[in-house]
Amino acid sequence: MSPMAIGWIVFALVFGSALLAMFLHRVLPAEHMSSDSKDVVKLGVALVATMSALVLSLLVASAKSAFDTRSSQLVQVSADMVLLDRALARYGPETKEARDLLKRSVAVTLERFWPAEGARPISIDPGVSPAEAFYDKL
């Protein structure tokens, strides 16, 4: 189900609950409208709001933690690739083919994770991948 559909369902339920509460306010007996009853309802609403805020904050914290972990992993892998390319460059021109394979394998991996043409099915070629060819060449 799409997030938009879920949002509309929640809106309809909350709006319907408000309309039902306005209708019940007219038909409830007077003893249910005392200040003690109102205080109990206020405490219940405060408890629900506090628990909702707690759950939402834990959800946001979990998502942020997962994002930070993935981001730091991506930065680390990127730095490792740059360092590997520089180390191969120091060995001289005989590593040019290995460096080209390294750059091609990085480009293929980036295209797999973030395709330039939008979402499309990934085809796994049974042949040798650029990463395997790089390791063989190395």
Buried (B, 14 or more C-beta within 10 A) or exposed (E): EEEEEEEEEEEEEEEEEEEEEEEEEEEEEEEEEEEEEEEEEEEEEEEEEEEEEEEEEEEEEEEEEEEEEEEEEEEEEEEEBEEBBEEBEEEEEEBEEBBEBBBBBBEEBEEEEEEEEEEEEEEEEEEEBBBEBBBEEE
